[in-house]
Amino acid sequence: MTLVLSVVLVALIFEYINGFHDTANSIATVVSTKVLTPRMAIVVAAVTNLVGALFGTAVAKTISSGLVDSAYVTTQTIICALMGGIIWNLITWWFGLPSSSSHALVGGLTGATLATASGKWSVLIWSKAPEAGKHWYEGSGILYKVVVPMVSSPLAGLLLGFLIMSLLYLLISSLNALFGWLKPRMVGAVFGKLQILSAGYMGFSHGMNDAQKTMGIIALALVAGTKAGDLAQVPEWLSFLRIESLGAKSDQIPVWIKVTCALVMAAGTAAGGWRIIKTLGHKLVKLQPVHGFAAETTAATVLSVAAVYGMPVSTTHAITTSIMGVGAAKRLNAIKWGVVSRIIWAWVLTIPVTALLGYALFWVFGTPVK
């Protein structure tokens, strides 16, 4: 029982640190444009994340199935995977780099599982085509679940952000040419109100997509502990920890897990999210309410569409490239490309570094499966 509860504790620590990254990303623009105070933005993020999490369905399947052979995933494997992600998230948070917690967890899981299997590469599911009659994105494996979304979502954010911002510029200039009374202050006031809605949309989409991963890890750990009999002796008041299964589609996560993860993530945002907010909202490109509205709407749309089609993508990648696209619509030199290059390097290194961390941690502390 102690080992199972240790997984839950480490998973919640990961979720808390995840608040430094992903939830901070989701509220960075509304804070940097001064539409909402950090405290108000955190309240909006907490509520909308919770609502979005309750609507999500692609939970355990994101991390627990289709990436690695589950026969080689033990409680020790999950702990080492989470620790690898935690270490990388703390490093990138310290330097104010918005890296992907989703990819950190994927990297940690693949590395720890590889170590669990004593280096057998066959435990990693690289590509598994979908069944006949299904769409290509319903396939499993690292290619379909990680590589394709990792490339497509940033491109979608960049292009859609550029398009939406260009259309807004065209609309504002056309109205001003027709009526002549559309002043910058009025534009800021209107889009300041609209940005509150887009911030809520962003939080909802984040909860619907990205906030699901730790919930799935906790639920799977409790299912494994229940089946192994590790939770048979828990007191009656802790009987809710015993979970027999997650349902046929591995997506039926108990509400208490969703609520707990959402609240822990909000606490993490309140404690340390400002470093990431500063990078996205001030260092990357100077934002006004109209830019924040365009960036949040773009990123939230990318996340929502991906969630509908069961493709878990990185909130970090979506919002960062959306801000880049919005900035490029203003003018290319509005983006601080030096900051962009540092962010991209963090993205490129996330999976290999966390895989190495997960492998090394298990090699030191774990017991391989024969």
N, C-alpha and C positions, 0 to 999 in steps of 0.2 A: 504493500500500500504506500509506503514511504516513497518508493521510486516513482510510482504513478503520480502522486501528489507533487513530487519534485518537477515532473514534466509540466504540470499545470502551472506551478509557480514560475518556472523559467519561461513558459509561453506568455504569461501575463507580463513578465519583465520585458520580453521582446515587444509585446504590444504597447507597453508604456513608452519604450524607446522609439517605437514606430511612430508614436505621437510627435516626437521631435521632428520626424521626417515628413510622413505622408499627410497627416492632418494639418501640419504647418503649411505644407504645399497648398492644401485646399483652401486655406484662408489667407494666404500671403498677399494676394492682390487686393482684397477688400480692406486689409489692414494698412497696406502701403499707400493706398489712395485716400486713407483717412475717412472713408465712408463709415467704418465701424471701429471702435476701440478694440484693442486686443482681447479684452475681457468679453465684450459683446460678441466678437467674432468667434471666440471659443465656445460660447453658449450656443450660437447658431450651428457651429460645426458639430458639437456634441449631440444636439437634438436631431439634426438632419442625418448625421452618421448613424445614429441609432435607428431612425426610421428606415434608412436605406438598407441597413444590415438585416432588418426584419423582412425586407422585400427580396433579399438576395436568394439565389438558388444554387449558383455554381460555387459551392463551398469546399467540401472535402475533396471533390474531384480535382480541384485546382492543383493541390499539392500532394494529396495522398494517393491518387491513382493516375496511371498513365505516364509517369515519369521514371519510376524505379520499381524494381521487383519487390512487392510488399513482404515477401517471405524473408527478406534481409533487413527489414525495418523493425528495430527493437526500440524499447524505451530509451536505451542508451543512445541509439542512433538519433532519435528525435531531440534529445537534450543537446547532443554535440552539434546537430544542425542549427538549433536555435542559438546556441552560444556563438557559433561562427557568424550568424547574422547579427547578433547583438554587438560583437566586437567591431564588425565593419560599420554598422550604423553609428556607433559612438565615434569612430575615427572620422567618418565623413561629416557627422554633425559638428564635431569640434572645428573642422575647417569650413563649415558653412556650406557644404556641397550637397545638393538635393539628389542623393542616390536612391535607388529603388529598394525598398524593404522586401518587396515580392521577389525580386531577383536575388537578393541576399539570402532569403530563405530557400529558394530553389538551389542556389549554389551550395549552401550548407548541407541541404538534404542529399544532393547527388554525391558530394564529397564524403559525407559520413556513411552513406549507404555503400559506397565503393570500399571504404575501409572495413565496414561490417562484413562484406563479402571477400575480404582479403585480397582486394585488388582485381576482382573479376569484372571486367568491363561489360560483360553480358547482362549484369544487373541493371544497367542503364537502358531505358527504352528510348532509343533515338527517334524512331519513327514508326507509327502504326496507322496505316490508312483506315479511313472510316468504313463502316459496313456498307454493302451495296444499297443504293437508294438514299444515302445520307450525303450531306454536304462535306466539302473538303475540310472545313474548319471544325468538324465534329471528330476528326481524327485525334489520336493521342500520341504521346511521346514528346520528347524535348523539342523536336522540330515544330510540331503543331501548337503545343502549349506554351512554348517559351520563345523560340527564335522568330516565328512569324509575327506574333503580337509585338515582340520587342522592336522589330523593324517597322511594321505597319502603323502602330499607334503614334510614334513620334512624327512620322511623315504626315499622317492624317491631321495631327495637331498643328503642325507647321503650315500646311496648305490651307486648312479650314480657318485657322486663325487669321492668315493673310487675307483670305476671301471675305470673311465676316467684317474685318476691320476696314477693308477697302470699300465694301458696300455701305458701311456706316459713314465713312468719310464722304462718299458720293451722296448719300441721303442728306447729311447735314449741310453740305455745300449747296445742294439743289434747293433745299428749303430756305437757306439764307439768301440765295439768288432770287428766289421768288418773292419772299416776304421782307427780307432785309432786317428782321428783328431778332434773329436767332443769335444771341450773344454767347460768348464762351462760358459766362457764369451760368446762363440758363441751361446750356448743354451739360455742364458739370452737375447742376442740381437734378436734372432729369435722370441722367445716367447714374447718379449717386443713389437714387431710389431704386432704379432698375438693378443696380449691382447687388443690393441686398437680396433680391430674388435670385440672381445668378449665383451668389455665394451659397444660398440654400440649395440650389440645384446641384452645385458642385459637391457640397457635403453629402447630399443624398446619393449621388452617383458614386462617390468615394466609398460610402458605406455599402452600397449595393454590389460593388465590385471588389475593391481592395481590402476592405475591413474583414472579409470573410476568411482569410487564410489562417489566422491564429485560432479562430473559432473552430475550424476544421481540425487543426492539430490537437486542440484540447479534447474535442469530442472523440477523435480517434484514439487518443491515449486512454481515455476513460472506457471506451469500448474494449480495447485490448486488455486493460486491467480487469474489467468485468469478466471477460471470457477466460482469462488466466486464473481467476479466482483471487486476485490480489486485493479486490475490494469487498470480498465476502464478509470480512469481519468489521467493516465500518459501522459505527453506531447508527441507530435508526434515523436520527435527525440528519445524518449525512447520506441517507439512502439515495438521494437525488444524484449522487456521483456515479451510481451504477447505471450504465447505459448498455442495453443488450445489443442494439444495432443502430445504424444511422438511416435505415430504410433501403429500399432497393436501389435507389439512385445515389446513395451516400450524400444526400443533401438535406436531411431532416435534423437540423441542429436545435437542441433545446433552447428555449427562449432565455433561460437564465445565463447560458454561456454567451449569447449574443449581447445581452444587456451588460454583463460584466466586462466583456472585451471593449464595448463601446465606451463605457465609463472610464476604464483604465487608459484607453487611447486619449480621451479628452484630458485626463489628468497629466499625461505626458506632454501634450501640447501646451498646457498651461505652464508646465515647469521649464521647458527648454526649447520651445519652437521658434524663438525670436531669431536665432542665427540663420535658419533656413529662410524665414520670412524676409530678413534683411537682404539675403542674396537674390531671391526671386523678385522682391518688390522694389529694391533700390539699386542693386549693383548690376543687374542684368539689363534693364531698360527702365527709364523713368515713366511711371504710369499715372494716368489720369483716370477718373471714373469710367469714361467711355472705353478706355483700353482694358481696364479691369473687367468690365462687363463682357467685352468681346472675348477675352482670354478665358474667363470662367465658363462662359457659355460654350465655347469651343471644346475645352477640356472635358466638361461635364457630358457633352454630347458624345464625344469619343468613348468615354467610360460607359455611358448608358447603352450605346449601341453594342459595344463589346460584351457587356453583361447579358444583354438580350440573346446574343448568339453564343453565349457560354465561353467567351474568350477572355480570361482574366488578364488584364493589362496593368501596366505601372501607372499609378496616379502621378508620380514624379515626372515621368517622361511626357505624359499628356499635358500637364499644366506648364511645364518648362518650355516645351516646343510651341505650345499655344502662345505663350508670352513672346517667344521669338518671332512667330508669324505675325502677331499684332505689331510688334516693334518694327519689323521689316516693311509692313504696310505704311508706316509713318515715314521711314527712310532707313536704308541699310546701315548707315553709320550711327543710328540711334541705339543699336545693340552693341554692347561691350563684348566684342568677340574674344577677348582674352579670358573673360569669365566663362564664356560659352565653352571654350576649349578645355578648361579645367573640369567643367561639369561633364562633358562628353568622356573625358578620360576616366572619371569616376564611374560612369555607366559601363564603359568597356571592361573595367577591371573588377566590377562587382561580383559577377558569377565566378570567374576563375579564382579570385582571392578568397571568397567565402567557401568555395569548394575545397581549396587547400586548407583553410582553417578547420572546416568540418572534418576533413580527413585526418589532419594532425591531432585534433582533440580526441577523436575516437581512437586513433592509434595509441595515444597515451593513456586514456582512461577507459576505453571500451573493451568488450570481449567479442571477438569475431564469431560469426555464425558459420559452423562447419557445413 
